[in-house]
Amino acid sequence: MMTISLAIVEGFQEEIEKKVVGFGSHIQITNYQSKGMLESKGINRNRAAYAEIRAIEGVEHVQAYAYKGAILQANETNYGAVLKGVSYDYNWDFFTQYLTAGKRLNPDSQQVDQGVILSEHIANKLQLEVGDDLLIYFAQQPARLRKLQVKGLYNTGLGEMDEQIILIDLAHIQKINGWDEEIVGGLEVLINDLDDIASLNEQVYQKVDYDLSTHPITDTRPDIFNWLELQDVNVIIIISLLVLVCGIDMISALLILILEKSKLIGILKAIGAKNKSIRKVFIYHAAYLIIAGLVIGNFLGIGLSLLQENFGFMRLPKEAYFIDQVPIKLNFGKLLLLNLGTLAACLLMLLIPSNIVASISPVKTLRFD
């Protein structure tokens, strides 16, 4: 149970982090005057500092983007959404795995892609399929309109983002805003390890110009990451309770062993064995039982985890958990520490009941027999 609990929490955290980062990257570089996801204030994508940012150790990729609020219309239905403009340097690894129909955009500097990628949620609301036309209205002065074609559908299960994000060629937003091709809404920085985000954000901030700001995903989405941190507390509580149960079981087993072997204890004391030596015998035997239990438990726990990881037979409601099956991540380093910690805790708990050996009188045990 400890193995499965740890694997599920690790897998759950990793899956949710991937989805949140997939929509917004690890670190965003924006103008101070940008208005979040509704409107981006343009910055030049070719500043000299950006080459230095790409060279920072731990930075995997840097890509341009821009946000713009819009109203979608199709089949006499209106829907408010946020357009995310992506460019030729966009990393499609995340969205490719969640595409359920159609194909991804192909923005480049030679030809503007006339397609959009919608979530299945938005497509169902507007009764759209791949290949259908979509009208996009931009609420500005003067009002602007674009007629584009649905090129692909995605479904990440991250309800809040699926309900509002649409991918579009960045060139459309540049033209609507009157920007030239070097002006973008901001830059997204992808890093190799989320655990390094604080130090890398500080390094990126030191590189950017005075009119720009950096925003780590842990600050822009504190609701999600605080929630994920609570899962660590949950697994600690679960494992602590299970270790306590294991310790109580082993105490019971040790007491039974001592009572069953009281005659042997009496004989050993009669021939000169010390209490300390006799206690060691029972603790060593208990340690053998604990290790055997750990081996069997790991075999069952890792086996079930691998079955779930490969076949996904345990399902979850996607609307509640953002994923449709129980995620698994086996971290063998943490599993090793878990096993060692469980062994140490159980052995420490056995020191107290093993003191009962000292109270057994060889005269009484031998006379009773």
N, C-alpha and C positions, 0 to 999 in steps of 0.2 A: 504493500500500500504506500509506503514511503517513496519507493522508486517511481511508481505510477504518478503519485501526487506531484513530485518534483518534475517529472517529464512533462506533465500536462501544463503546469504553471509556466515552465520555461518555454514550451511550445506556444502557449497562448500569448505570452508577452512578445515573443518574436514575431508572430503572425500579425498582431495588431500594430506593432511598431513598423513593420514593413509596409502595411497599408497606409498608415498615417504619413510616413515618409514618402511613399510613392506618390501621394497627391501634392506634397509640399516641400520635399527635399529636407535635408538636415539643417541647412543654414540658408537663409534668404538675404540677399543684399538689395536694399531698396533706397529710394530717395526718402528723406525725412518727411516729405509732404504727401507721400502715398497714402491712400485711404483704404488700406487693407485689401480685401478681395473684390471690392466694388469698383475701384478705379486705381490704376497705377500711374504714378508720376514718372515721366520718361527719364532715363539715364543713358549715357553713351556706353555701348558694349565694348568699346575698344580702348578703354583707359589703360594706361601703362601698368597700373597696380594689379590688374586682373591676371597678367602673366605671372606675377609673383604669387598670387593666391593659388594658381594652378600648380605651382612648384612646391607648395607647402607639403611636408611629409604627412600622409594620412588623408589628404584630399584626393578623392577618386575621380571626380568629374565636375565641370562647371558648365551650366547651360542657361540660355536666355529664356525669358518668359514675359508675359504681361497679362493682367486681369482686366476684365471689363464686364460690368453688369449689362444685361440685355433682356428683352422679352421675346420669347419664342412663340410662333403661331403656326398651327397646322390643324387641318380638319376642324376649323372654327373653334379651336381651343387655344387659349393663351397660357403661357407658363414662364415665370420668372426664373432666371438662371444666371450663373457666372461663367463667362467664357474665359478659358485659359488658352492664350496664344502660345504655341510652341514653335521652335525654329528648327533649322537643319541640324543643330547640335543636340537635340533632345534625346535623352536616354529612354528608349521604349521598353526596356526589360520588364518594368513593372506592369504596364498596361497590356503588353502582349500576352502575358499569362492569364489575364482576366477578360480578354476579348471573347465574346460568345458568338459573334456573327460579324461578317465583313472583314475588313482589314484596316491597318493603321494608316495614319496620314503620311504623306511624303513631302513635307515642306522643303523647299530649296530656294536658292537665290535666283534661279532662272525662271521658275513658273510657280504661281501661287496655287496651292491646293484648294479646290473648291468644295471639299468635303468637311464633314464634322463627325466627331465620335461622341455619341450619347450613351448614357447609362440605360439599362433596360427599364429602369423605373421611369425615366423621363419619356422614353419611347412609348411605353404603355400609356402614360398620361396623354400623350399627343397622338396615339394610335399610328405610330410610325414604324416602318421597317427599313432595312438596308435598301438604298436606292431611291427612297422617297425624298421629295423636296421639302425644305424647311425655310420659313421666313424668319429673319432675325431683325428685330427693331432695336435701335440704339436711342435711348432717351437723352438727347442733347440738342443743342441749337447750332445749326439746323438739325432736325431729326434725320437719321440715316437708316437705310434698309439694305439688307443683303439676302439674296436667295441662294442657299447652299443645299448640298445633297448629303443625306445620311450615308456615311461611308462605313461605319462600324458601330457595334454595340458592345458595352462592357458591363460587368457586374462584379464588383469587389466585395459586396456585402457590408461595406462601411456606409450604412444608411445615410448619415448626414451629408457625406460628400457625394455619394451617388445621386442624391436628390438635387444637387445644384451645379456640379462641375461638368462642363462640356469642353472638349478639346477642339481647337481650331487652329488654322495656320496663323502664325504671328503676324504675317504680312497684312491680314485683314484689319487687325487692331491698329497696326501702324498707319494704315491708310485712313481709317476712321478718325484717328486722333491727329492726323496731319503730321506724323513723324516720318523722318527719312529712315532708310533701312538699317542705320547704325544705332537708332534709338530704340530701347526696349523698356519694359516695365521694371525689370530687375534681373538679378542673376540668382540661380539656385546652385548651391554647393552641396555635392554629395560626398560623404566621407566613408572611410572603410569601417569604422567602429563607432557605434553610437555612444559607447562609454567615454570616448575622447571628445565628445561634442563641446564641453565647456572650454577646454584648453584650445581646441581648434577654432572655436568661435572668437576667442580672444585674439588669436593670431590673425584671423581674417580681418577682424575689426581694426587691428593696428595697420593693416595694409591699405584699407579703403580710404577714400578722400573724405574731407571734413563734412561734405554735404550728404554723405551716405550713412546708412545704419545697417547693422546686421541683426538678424532675428533667428536664434536657434529654435528648432521645432519644439523643444521642451518648454519654451516660453510662450510660443504662439498657440500651442495646444496643451496647456497645463491640465485641463480636465481629463484628457486621455491618459497622460503620463502619470498623474497623481493616482488615477484609478489603477493603472498597471502596478504602481508601487505598492498599493494595498494588497495585491495578490501575493507579494513577498511575505507580508504579515500573515496572510491566511495560511500559506504553506508552512511557515515557522510554527504556527499554532497547531496545525494538523500533525506535523512531524513530532513536536514536543509531546502531544497527547499519545501518539503511537509509541514513542520511546518509553513513556511512563507506563503504558499498558504492557509493553514488552518486559520492562523491568519488574513489574508486579508478577507477571507470569513466571519469570525466572526465579524470583524470590520464592514463590510457591513451589516450583520444581526443586529448588535447592533444599527447602525445608523437608519436603517429602523424601529426598535422597538421604538427608541426615537422619531422619526418623527411621527409615528403612535400614540404614547401615549403623544403627546405634551399637549393635553388638560388635561390629568391626571396629568402631571407634574405641569401644571399651578394651578390646584386645590390643589395639595399637598403643593405647595409653598404658596398659598393663606391662607391655614389653619396653616401655620407655619413650615412646613417641611424644613429642611436644605438641601442644595445641596449635602452634603456628604451622608446623609441618602438616598436621591433619587438615587444617583449614585450606592450605594450598592445594591439597589433593582434591577437595570438593570444588574449589574455585576453578581449578584447571578443568575438571570434568564439566562444570557449568559453562566455561568458556568454549569447550568443544561443542556443547549443545547450541550455544549462541552462534558460533561460526557455521555450524551445519544449517541452522535456521536462516542465516544471512545468505548462504549459498543457494538454498532452495528459493528463498524470497527473491533474490536477484534474478535467478533463472526465470521464475514466473513473471516478475515485474517487467524485466527487459523483454522477455518473449512476447507478452501482451502488448507492450509499447511498440515493438517492431511490427506486430500484426496490424495495430491501429495505424501506424505510420504508412504502411504499404497498402492496406486495404480500406482503411477509413470506415469500419463497420459501426463505430459509435458516432451518431449524428447529433447535431445541435440546431436549434432554431436560429436561422441566420439573422432575423430581425432583432433578436435579443443579444446575441454574442458576436455579431459581425462576421462570423465564420460558420460554415455549414457542417463541419465535423470536428471532433475533438483533436486539437493539434498536439503533436508530440515532438519534443526535442530532448534527446539523450545527451546529457553533458557528463561524460564519464569521470571527469575531474571532480565534479561535485558529488557524483554517486560514490566515488571512493572515499571522500571526506565524510559523507553520510554514513557509510558502513563503519568507518573507523570510529566516528563519534558515537554511533549506536552501541558498538562493542565496548567502548570505554565507559559510556554511561551505565550500561547494564552491569558491567563488572564492578563499578563503584557502588552501585545499589546492592550488590551481593555481599559486600564487606560486612554490613550490619548483621544480616541473618546468619552469616557464617560464624559469628561469635558464639552461637548456641553450642558449638562444639566444646567450648571451654566449660560449659555447665554440665556436660555429661560425665557422670561418675563411673569409672570402670567397675567398681565394686557392685554398684546397683545394677548395671546392665548385665554383668556376668551372673550375678545372683539371680536376677529375674529370669534369665534363660535357663 
